[in-house]
Amino acid sequence: MKSLKPIFKFLLLATIIWFIGHSMFIIVDGLNDDQKKADVAVILGNKVNEDGTLSKRLEKRLACGLNLFRQKRIKKIIVSGGLGKEGFYEGDKMKNYLVKNNIPPEVITVDNLGNNTIETVENTLRLKDSLNFKSLIVVSQYFHVTRTKMLFKQKGFKNLSSVSPRYFEWRDFYAITREFFAYYSE
């Protein structure tokens, strides 16, 4: 048993280093905006409050999408989310926000079946031919974009980049940890 102790310590240290390295990578990747243009942006959903207002995280994601459109970096927007436990379709609420902020409704496509990241990726790729896009920008929180881009690449779509809001919360520590495990389980 004594001979296993150094092996256990080494494995523990290696796991910690791996976690820290991976976390640093997703933070840097998620905060990087290479200023690319794309045919479409896909904005991933997040919580809609019980009163129907958008969570601060979701509002910040939509503000990123607004900026991309106003800067003419994208031509179309896909808003993707599911039916939250609060009783609202995230996609519909997201579209309403964008329209209220002067985005023409005809450039917005709503996906109300994007209940998780994988479904959002699959639903977005199903729209590829009808929306005629060859490039896209993923819009989500910084800790989420690396895994989202990986999922698009796994499905064969490689012409993508990402943008994330500069919005940080204490719960990001939990989210970064969750993303570490989710990245390797997909």
Order of alpha helices (4+ residues) and beta strands (2+ residues): alpha-beta-alpha-beta-alpha-beta-alpha-alpha-beta-alpha-beta-alpha
